Amino acid sequence: MKPERYARLLSLLLLACLLLAACQRKRPRKPDPARGSVTGTVLCSDTGKPARFATITLVALPRPGETESSPDSIEQGTTGLDGQFDLEAIRPGDYYAYATLDGYLAPETSVDFERAKAAGEEHAQLLDTIAQWQPHLVQVHVRAQRASTVSLVIDRAATIRGAVAYDDGSPAIGMHFRLLRKNGKGEWHNVGLRLFGDWSINAVTDDHGQYSLTGLPAGDYIVCALLPVGDEATATPICSGNTTRPAKATPVKLSAGEVLTGQDIVVPVTSLHTVSGNVSVAADGHPPTQAAVHLLYADDHKEARATSIDGDGAFEFEFVPEDSYILRVTGAADRPDAAPAESSGEQAPASQTVGPSILYADKELPIQVQGDLTTLSIQLLPKPSAQNQH
């Protein structure tokens, strides 16, 4: 599903404001005779005290015939010192209400989005997400000129705390995180949701390398610190147990509301290297107009990183941990609209001029990373002629 469609789905199922940070809490509105209001109280389950300055979210259930979310599908407000709230001028209809507060369970870290996406078409994903967050939802019916009352309780979340340091002892400042949780099938899935190139987990190490991952339900977790370069898809992970491979990390178990401390991670600076090189066509040495380069672990062929070649056929992976890998080039081709190469009057190779697409066979190159590898050369051969009939 395209990110734009998934973002719209989230706006229908509780999370757009929280995940995208694209809206602010609504200001109080004047009473409207065509609308109603929602009032209530939010309590903390662990203390029985008011949840002060908690965010209240109302999400409208899709109305018959509606296919798009309306501007007032989501309403938000804030509790006061007494834990009470009053949302005015709410459009009549049925809503789900829930509350969030730092340190307490939140949908963006509790819902398994990979499970929701696997549920099928968009409506099925919506139902699965609501089902997962159902224990924290209260349904409320809003009527014109009436005040609907709702009581909400928020549950204390678990927290993982620790420090990230480089192997010379200095604090690793500004590190991001990837968090994996084991699902009911014993499979590890990402916590949170990465949209538009952002980070799934909204946490970074402070100026002393300290971190705190909160808002978590009970479960088994793997914590991975990510170097603060690039984005989550390309960042190098260093996971629990000081391994650069999540599959070999040491899991930690959280009980409901537990604060687990001492989960420290060391970044092996001296074991991170650069892998770079060039992709070209064997016949004449010109770079293909497009190609993807994948860095795979040699033992299980799982992808560690991926990138695309630039206009000169060059590629680069930074901060690659020492290990055995396979470089795989896929999707290499010369597009029919490729411009001729600029040169000192020399004619460009036929594969670079306007004409039929030329596809190249995938290529693999085993490598052993124990230091920087910066002169790798991968030469490609055309696919069989039958596959080049385009």
C-alpha positions in Angstrom: 0.0 0.0 0.0 1.3 3.5 -0.9 2.3 5.6 2.1 -0.4 8.2 1.3 -3.1 5.6 1.4 -1.7 4.1 4.6 -1.6 7.5 6.2 -5.3 8.0 5.3 -6.1 4.6 6.7 -4.4 5.6 10.0 -6.4 8.8 10.1 -9.5 6.6 10.1 -8.2 4.2 12.7 -7.0 6.3 15.6 -3.4 7.3 14.7 -2.9 10.1 12.1 -2.4 12.9 14.6 -0.1 10.9 16.9 2.1 9.3 14.2 2.4 12.1 11.7 2.5 15.0 14.2 0.5 16.8 11.5 -2.1 18.4 13.7 -2.3 20.3 16.9 -4.8 19.8 19.7 -8.1 21.5 18.8 -8.9 24.7 20.6 -12.2 25.0 22.4 -15.2 25.7 20.2 -18.3 27.7 20.8 -21.5 25.6 21.3 -23.2 24.7 18.1 -26.9 23.8 18.2 -26.4 21.3 15.4 -23.7 19.5 17.3 -23.1 17.9 20.7 -20.3 17.6 23.2 -18.3 15.0 25.0 -17.2 15.3 28.6 -15.5 13.0 31.0 -12.6 12.0 33.2 -9.3 10.1 32.6 -7.7 8.1 35.4 -4.4 6.3 35.7 -4.9 2.6 36.4 -1.7 2.3 38.5 -2.4 5.2 40.8 -6.1 5.7 40.6 -5.3 9.4 40.3 -6.4 11.8 37.6 -4.4 11.7 34.3 -3.4 15.3 34.1 -2.7 16.9 30.7 -3.5 13.6 28.9 -4.5 13.8 25.3 -8.1 12.8 24.5 -8.8 11.5 21.0 -12.2 10.9 19.4 -12.1 9.0 16.1 -15.3 8.9 14.1 -16.6 5.5 13.0 -17.0 5.5 9.2 -20.5 6.6 8.4 -22.6 4.8 5.8 -21.5 5.8 2.3 -18.3 7.6 3.4 -15.1 6.5 1.6 -12.9 9.4 2.7 -12.2 10.8 6.2 -13.8 14.2 6.8 -12.0 17.2 8.4 -13.7 16.4 11.7 -13.1 12.6 11.7 -10.6 13.2 14.5 -11.2 15.5 17.5 -8.6 16.1 20.3 -8.5 17.8 23.6 -6.5 17.8 26.9 -7.4 17.0 30.4 -7.0 19.6 33.2 -5.5 19.2 36.7 -8.6 17.3 37.7 -8.3 14.8 34.8 -11.5 16.1 33.3 -12.1 17.2 29.7 -14.8 18.9 27.7 -14.9 18.7 23.9 -17.4 21.1 22.3 -19.1 21.2 18.9 -18.7 17.5 18.0 -20.5 16.4 14.9 -23.3 13.9 15.8 -22.4 10.2 15.3 -20.5 7.3 16.8 -16.9 7.6 17.9 -14.2 5.7 19.6 -12.6 7.6 22.5 -9.1 6.9 24.0 -6.5 8.7 26.0 -2.7 8.8 25.9 -0.1 10.2 28.2 3.7 9.8 28.2 4.6 6.6 30.1 1.3 5.0 29.4 0.2 2.6 26.7 -0.2 4.2 23.2 -1.5 2.7 19.9 1.6 3.7 17.9 3.8 1.3 20.0 1.1 -1.3 20.9 -0.5 -2.1 17.6 1.3 -4.7 15.3 1.0 -2.9 12.0 2.6 -5.8 10.1 -0.2 -8.0 11.3 -2.8 -5.4 10.3 -1.3 -5.0 6.8 -1.4 -8.8 6.4 -5.1 -8.8 7.2 -6.0 -8.1 3.5 -7.8 -5.2 2.0 -8.1 -1.8 3.6 -11.3 -2.4 5.5 -9.9 -5.6 7.0 -6.7 -3.7 8.1 -8.9 -1.2 9.8 -10.9 -3.8 11.6 -7.7 -5.6 12.7 -6.1 -2.4 14.0 -9.3 -1.6 16.0 -9.4 -5.1 17.3 -5.8 -4.9 18.6 -6.5 -1.5 20.4 -10.0 -2.5 21.4 -9.3 -2.9 25.2 -8.3 0.8 25.3 -11.3 2.1 23.3 -14.6 3.3 24.7 -17.4 3.8 22.2 -19.5 7.0 22.6 -22.6 8.2 20.7 -22.8 12.0 20.2 -26.2 13.6 19.7 -27.0 17.2 18.8 -27.5 19.6 21.8 -26.6 16.8 24.2 -23.5 16.2 26.4 -22.2 12.6 26.2 -20.2 11.5 29.2 -17.3 9.0 29.0 -14.8 7.6 31.5 -11.4 6.5 30.4 -8.6 4.7 32.1 -5.0 4.5 30.9 -2.6 1.7 31.7 1.0 2.2 32.7 3.4 1.1 30.0 6.7 -0.8 30.3 10.0 1.0 29.7 13.4 -0.1 28.5 16.3 2.1 29.6 20.0 2.0 29.0 23.0 3.7 27.5 24.8 3.6 24.1 28.5 4.2 23.9 31.2 3.8 21.3 33.9 1.2 21.9 36.4 3.9 23.0 34.1 4.8 26.0 32.6 8.0 24.6 28.8 8.4 24.7 26.9 7.8 21.5 24.8 10.9 21.2 21.7 11.2 18.9 21.4 7.5 18.2 18.0 6.3 16.9 16.3 3.0 17.6 14.6 0.0 16.0 12.5 -2.1 18.4 11.3 -5.6 17.6 8.6 -7.5 19.5 7.7 -11.1 19.3 4.1 -11.8 18.2 1.8 -14.6 19.0 3.3 -16.8 16.3 6.8 -16.4 17.7 7.9 -14.0 14.9 9.7 -10.8 15.4 8.0 -7.6 14.0 8.9 -4.0 14.1 7.3 -1.8 16.8 5.9 1.5 15.5 5.3 2.5 11.9 7.8 4.2 9.6 6.1 6.7 7.3 7.6 9.0 4.6 11.2 8.1 5.5 10.8 8.9 9.2 11.9 6.7 12.2 9.5 4.1 13.6 10.5 4.9 17.3 10.5 8.5 18.4 13.5 8.3 20.8 17.1 9.3 20.6 20.0 9.1 23.0 20.7 12.2 25.0 24.0 14.0 25.5 25.2 11.2 27.8 24.2 8.4 25.5 21.2 7.5 27.7 17.9 6.3 26.2 14.4 5.5 27.3 12.0 3.5 25.2 8.5 3.7 26.7 4.8 3.2 25.9 5.4 -0.5 25.5 3.0 -3.4 26.4 4.4 -6.6 28.0 6.3 -8.9 25.7 9.7 -10.0 24.4 11.8 -7.3 22.7 15.0 -6.8 20.8 16.5 -3.3 21.0 18.7 -2.0 18.2 20.5 1.3 18.2 20.9 2.9 14.8 23.6 5.2 13.7 22.1 8.7 13.1 22.9 8.9 9.4 20.6 8.3 6.5 17.3 6.8 7.4 16.0 3.7 9.2 16.1 1.6 6.1 19.9 2.2 5.6 21.2 2.8 9.1 23.5 0.2 10.7 21.9 -1.6 13.7 23.8 -2.5 16.9 21.4 -4.7 18.9 21.0 -6.2 22.4 24.0 -8.3 23.1 26.2 -6.0 21.1 25.6 -7.7 17.8 25.1 -6.0 14.4 22.6 -8.7 13.4 19.0 -8.6 14.9 18.7 -12.3 14.3 21.5 -12.9 16.7 20.5 -10.4 19.3 19.7 -11.1 23.0 16.0 -10.6 23.7 14.7 -9.0 26.8 11.3 -9.8 28.5 9.0 -7.1 29.8 6.1 -7.5 32.2 3.2 -5.0 32.3 4.4 -1.6 33.6 8.0 -2.8 34.2 10.9 -0.4 34.0 13.9 -2.5 32.8 17.2 -0.7 33.2 20.8 -1.5 32.3 20.2 -2.4 28.7 23.5 -1.0 27.4 24.8 -1.2 23.9 28.4 -0.7 22.6 29.0 0.6 19.0 32.0 -1.2 17.5 33.6 1.7 15.7 36.8 -0.2 14.8 34.7 -2.9 13.2 32.7 -0.7 10.8 34.0 -0.2 7.3 33.1 1.2 3.9 32.1 -1.1 1.0 32.0 0.7 -2.4 32.6 0.0 -6.0 31.3 0.2 -9.6 28.8 -1.6 -11.7 29.4 -1.8 -15.4 28.5 -3.7 -18.6 31.1 -6.3 -19.5 31.0 -5.7 -23.2 32.1 -2.1 -23.2 32.5 -0.9 -19.6 29.6 1.6 -19.6 27.4 1.8 -16.5 23.8 0.6 -16.8 21.2 3.4 -16.5 19.7 1.7 -13.5 20.6 -1.1 -11.1 20.0 -2.0 -7.4 22.9 -3.3 -5.2 22.0 -5.5 -2.2 24.3 -6.4 0.6 23.3 -9.9 1.9 24.6 -11.9 4.8 26.4 -14.9 3.3 25.1 -17.5 5.7 21.3 -16.9 5.4 21.1 -14.5 2.4 19.1 -12.0 4.5 19.4 -8.4 3.3 21.5 -6.2 5.4 21.4 -3.1 3.2 20.4 -2.0 -0.3 21.1 1.0 -2.5 21.0 2.1 -6.1 23.9 3.0 -8.4 24.5 6.6 -9.4 24.9 7.9 -12.9 28.5 6.6 -13.1 27.5 3.1 -11.9 29.0 3.7 -8.5 27.6 2.4 -5.2 28.6 2.8 -1.5 27.7 1.3 1.8 29.0 3.0 4.9 29.5 1.6 8.4 29.4 -2.1 7.3 30.2 -4.5 10.2 32.8 -7.1 9.8 31.2 -10.3 8.4 30.8 -12.4 5.3 28.5 -11.0 2.6 27.2 -11.4 -0.9 26.9 -8.3 -3.1 23.9 -8.9 -5.5 23.1 -6.6 -8.4 19.5 -6.8 -9.6 17.2 -4.9 -12.0 20.1 -3.7 -14.2 19.0 -2.2 -17.5 19.6 0.5 -20.1 16.3 2.4 -20.5 15.1 3.3 -24.0 15.0 7.0 -23.1 18.6 7.1 -21.8 20.6 10.1 -23.1 23.8 9.5 -25.0 26.9 9.9 -22.9 28.7 13.2 -23.1 32.2 12.8 -24.4 34.8 14.4 -26.7 32.9 13.7 -29.9 32.9 10.0 -29.4 29.7 8.1 -30.2 28.1 6.6 -27.1 27.6 2.8 -27.0 24.5 1.6 -28.7 23.1 0.4 -25.3 23.1 4.0 -24.1 21.2 5.5 -27.0 17.5 5.8 -27.6 16.2 2.4 -28.6 14.9 -0.9 -27.1 15.5 -1.6 -23.4 18.5 -3.8 -22.7 18.2 -6.0 -19.5 21.2 -7.4 -17.7 21.4 -10.7 -15.7 21.6 -10.5 -12.0 25.1 -10.9 -10.6 26.5 -12.0 -7.2 29.9 -11.3 -5.7 31.0 -12.9 -2.4 33.0 -10.6 -0.2 34.7 -10.8 3.2 34.6 -7.4 5.1 37.5 -7.1 7.5 38.5 -3.6 6.4 37.4 -1.0 3.8 36.6 -2.4 0.4 36.5 0.5 -2.0 37.5 -0.8 -5.5 34.9 -3.5 -6.1 34.0 -4.1 -9.7 30.9 -5.9 -10.9 30.5 -6.6 -14.6 27.2 -7.5 -16.1 26.1 -9.7 -19.0 22.9 -9.2 -21.0 20.0 -11.5 -20.2 19.2 -14.1 -22.9 17.9 -12.4 -26.1 14.3 -13.8 -25.5 14.2 -11.7 -22.3 15.4 -8.6 -24.1 12.5 -8.4 -26.5 11.0 -5.1 -25.3 
